[in-house]
Amino acid sequence: QVLEHYRLNLRRMVDIARSVGAEVIMVTPAVNLGACSPFKSEHRAELTPLQRGEFRRHYSTAEAKHKAANHAEALRSIDEAMKIDSRVAHLHYLHGRTLRAMGRTAESRAAFLKAVDEDVCPLRALTQMTKIVTDVATKKDVTLVDFDALVRQQAADGIADDRQFLDHVHPTIEMNRQLALAILDAMQSREIA
C-alpha cells in the first residue's frame, strides 16, 4: 500500500506541476549500500525460541568468520542462518559484505539490496521505489535523471558506500555536484535552461 501510494503521489505531483505550466524532472533515489547497515531487523513471528537460538549461533559464527577473513566459512554459516530465517535484514547485510570481500559483486549488490528491503525501519529508499520513479517518468513522459546509475558508476565495484555517501542517504559534496550537473544537462536537453 505504501508503494502504491508513493506511485500515486508521484503521478499527482507531475499532474499538479503541469497544470500550472511547470516542467518536471524526476531523479531516481540512490542509497548507501555497502557502508550502512540496516537500522532494524526482526525475525519472522512464527520462529520458536529454539530456532532463534540456532539463528543467533549461526549469525555469530558467520560474523566471527567474516572478521577473520574466512569468507567461505562465513558463507556456510550465513546459509544455515538463512534456512532458519531469511527475513533478517542484518543477515543480508553480512551476506553482502562477505560476498563483496570475496569479489562477488553482483551477488553482493543483490544481498545489500535485500538488506535495504528487509529493514523494518526503512530510512533508505526501497528497491521498488527506483522502479516506480522510472515507471512514472516513462508513462508521464517526464525527463529522468538516473542518480542511482550515476552513483553506481562512481563506485569502484558498482556498490555505493561511504565514498559516495556521508551516511545512509546523503551524498558527499562531490556526488551532489555530479547530481547537479546531471540535472542541469537534463534541463538543457529539454531547453528549460
C-alpha positions in Angstrom: 0.0 0.0 0.0 2.9 2.4 0.8 4.5 1.7 -2.6 1.2 2.2 -4.4 0.6 5.5 -2.5 4.1 6.6 -3.5 3.3 5.9 -7.2 0.0 7.8 -6.9 1.7 10.8 -5.3 4.4 10.9 -8.0 1.8 10.9 -10.7 -0.2 13.6 -8.8 2.9 15.8 -8.5 3.5 15.6 -12.2 -0.1 16.5 -12.9 -0.2 19.4 -10.5 3.1 20.8 -11.8 1.9 20.6 -15.4 -1.4 22.1 -14.6 0.4 25.4 -13.8 2.9 25.1 -16.7 5.9 23.8 -14.7 8.4 21.4 -16.2 9.2 18.3 -14.2 12.4 16.3 -13.9 12.5 13.2 -11.8 15.5 11.8 -10.1 15.9 8.1 -9.1 16.8 7.6 -5.4 20.2 6.2 -4.5 21.3 4.8 -1.2 24.5 3.8 0.6 24.5 0.0 0.3 28.0 -1.1 1.3 28.7 1.1 4.3 25.4 1.4 6.1 23.9 -1.5 8.0 20.1 -1.8 8.3 18.5 0.2 11.1 16.4 -2.6 12.5 15.9 -6.3 11.9 13.1 -8.6 13.0 12.7 -12.3 13.0 9.6 -14.0 11.4 6.9 -14.1 14.1 6.5 -17.8 14.0 10.1 -18.6 14.9 10.4 -20.7 18.1 12.9 -19.8 20.9 15.0 -22.8 19.8 15.1 -21.6 16.2 16.0 -18.1 17.3 18.9 -19.5 19.4 20.1 -21.6 16.4 19.9 -18.5 14.2 21.9 -16.4 16.7 24.6 -19.2 16.8 24.9 -19.3 13.0 24.9 -15.5 12.7 27.6 -15.1 15.4 29.7 -17.7 13.8 29.3 -16.0 10.4 30.3 -12.6 11.9 33.4 -14.0 13.5 34.4 -15.9 10.3 33.9 -12.7 8.3 36.0 -10.7 10.7 38.7 -13.3 10.5 38.6 -13.1 6.6 37.4 -16.8 6.5 34.7 -15.9 4.0 33.9 -19.4 2.7 33.1 -20.5 6.3 31.2 -17.3 6.9 29.0 -18.1 3.9 28.3 -21.6 5.2 27.1 -20.1 8.5 25.1 -17.5 6.6 23.4 -20.2 4.5 22.5 -22.1 7.7 21.0 -18.9 9.3 19.1 -18.2 6.0 17.4 -21.6 6.2 16.1 -20.6 9.6 15.0 -17.0 8.8 15.7 -15.3 5.5 13.9 -12.1 6.6 16.6 -10.7 8.9 18.0 -7.5 7.3 21.3 -7.7 9.2 21.9 -11.2 7.9 21.6 -10.0 4.3 23.9 -7.1 5.1 26.5 -9.5 6.5 26.0 -11.7 3.4 26.6 -8.7 1.1 29.8 -7.7 3.0 31.1 -11.3 2.8 30.4 -11.7 -0.9 31.9 -8.3 -1.6 35.1 -9.3 0.3 35.2 -12.3 -2.0 34.9 -10.2 -5.1 31.4 -11.5 -6.0 30.0 -8.0 -6.6 26.8 -8.9 -8.4 25.7 -11.3 -5.7 26.9 -8.8 -3.1 24.8 -6.0 -4.5 21.7 -8.2 -4.5 22.3 -9.1 -0.9 22.8 -5.4 0.1 19.5 -4.5 -1.7 17.7 -7.3 0.1 19.1 -5.9 3.4 17.5 -2.5 2.4 14.2 -4.1 1.6 14.1 -6.2 4.7 14.9 -3.3 7.1 11.9 -2.8 9.3 12.9 0.8 9.8 13.3 1.7 6.1 15.0 5.1 6.1 16.6 4.3 2.7 14.5 4.0 -0.5 13.3 0.5 -1.1 14.4 -1.1 -4.4 10.8 -0.8 -5.7 10.9 2.9 -5.3 13.5 3.3 -8.0 11.4 1.2 -10.4 8.3 3.3 -9.6 10.1 6.6 -10.3 11.4 5.2 -13.6 7.9 3.8 -14.5 6.1 7.0 -13.7 8.6 9.1 -15.6 8.2 6.9 -18.6 4.4 6.8 -18.5 4.1 10.5 -17.9 6.9 11.4 -20.4 9.0 13.1 -17.8 12.7 13.7 -18.0 14.5 11.2 -15.8 17.9 11.7 -14.1 19.1 8.2 -13.1 21.0 9.2 -9.9 21.2 5.5 -8.9 23.1 4.6 -12.0 25.3 7.7 -11.7 26.3 6.6 -8.1 26.9 3.1 -9.3 29.2 4.4 -12.0 31.2 6.3 -9.4 31.6 3.3 -7.1 34.7 1.2 -7.8 32.8 -2.0 -7.8 29.3 -0.6 -8.6 28.3 -0.8 -4.9 27.7 2.7 -3.3 29.3 3.2 0.0 31.0 5.9 2.1 32.9 7.2 -0.8 29.6 8.4 -2.4 27.5 9.0 0.8 28.1 10.8 4.1 25.6 8.5 5.8 22.7 6.2 4.7 21.3 8.6 2.0 23.0 11.9 1.9 25.5 12.2 -0.9 29.0 13.6 -0.5 29.7 17.1 -1.8 31.2 15.5 -5.0 28.1 13.4 -5.6 25.9 16.4 -5.0 27.9 18.2 -7.6 27.6 15.4 -10.1 23.8 15.2 -9.5 23.5 19.0 -10.0 25.4 18.7 -13.3 23.2 15.8 -14.4 20.1 17.8 -13.6 21.5 20.8 -15.5 22.2 18.6 -18.5 18.6 17.3 -18.4 17.3 20.9 -18.2 19.4 21.9 -21.2 18.2 18.9 -23.2 14.6 19.9 -22.5 15.5 23.6 -23.3 14.4 24.6 -19.8 17.9 26.2 -19.1 
